[in-house]
């Protein structure tokens, strides 16, 4: 635990980093597709579509059926997807092994934590609450919060300030190139990527400061990233 003292705060991505949430996203997407006369997608197929928010998921879901989303259809489908997901945000989602223990260790170390996701913020809050990890976070931020989405660094920098930290002593933990770009754009001390998330690109090739294969490794991964100055 002593090796984490030079880390002032940790900002986490949510989907594919702390929790496997694809089951609930799949259910919401398939309910929406059915309303537009389209067949459902298997969860493993949807897993490969996740990234950059619900609107992009919907676009990819329609594209798999060679269906075009435009104009009024896009607006209606996006609204229905959001409604379906908001109604049942955390029935199938599960924390990855070691997530709760890792967050408890960071809390004991006095390290402030926040979540930054491209998921709609009210839904993100409901998911975090449903997973039982809300007390570990000073803030949960998502889309429609008045800031541009990741990889724009503006909201991340605002979170860092709210945590009473500085970019040079804050670490970002995520599962994708988007998270890495966000952290680099904000000038953070380091970025740790998990290898088991939803990235379409092997995270080992992205050049993060550390890559971990299990959340039980995260405290050690953070320590390595902090010490690799």
Steps between C-alpha positions, in 0.01 A plus 500: 500500500790736565592489132174680414565810707618708204166436327246764596194369314379229264237552230335184364311419186192287582397262219762234436723633777321462831201300381377283217184690405445359153209278609277795585609693191419196286155471651425870444632492146300189409178646641559805282582297189183296540291818496648581159441151361860383534628173647693494828878472522681247719681642801838401360423699184396807699818472708693587187279805436545673837692824514438877462153505649147371440444688176799328344382162634161555336664599171712186502203286595300624201802475270535127579159464333601729212238742628562873470425738785416849389281795586189425700578126528834574666337737746222257589732200531748687719219613728361148532842347567563752774158432651547123492846520655396749768211273600728200564859622534645240733322165481781307329804719563768361729817634658818343373679279756705706742328832427345548843816393684712733286271796565505427872882494494511839327255638755718376786798666334314831497500523120200683352314321221255607229338348192504655154293319237335576167182334633213738578569632847167408668534143371864485608399606849228235510748232388756603762230500765367163385848350516535621860816706444360854516662582840848458354464791257506873555339553160343306214504688170362405163354633179247787503680664794584824322845383389606339171546124501826316536759522348460874554691557827290789635276296728792290625688815599191629679472170689865516602446846645189379683702219655746754638775352285718612210546340157859415584399282795180348353465166324237392248387137491313385192465235233540684170691735276238764581593486868869521417448801271289672765765454766782609271302805391455599863868452576442237768785330678423156359240278338428139595298290255326171573540223244154346551277790398323595178789639297500395133876560499733285715577736787858377524565678169372839616797611708337542842721536806371166631270222378339263748320172445302492824371771733681331788814631328377859488657628818829353386447636152437847637813478709705403195352784300565751777860392542581494127595870482 
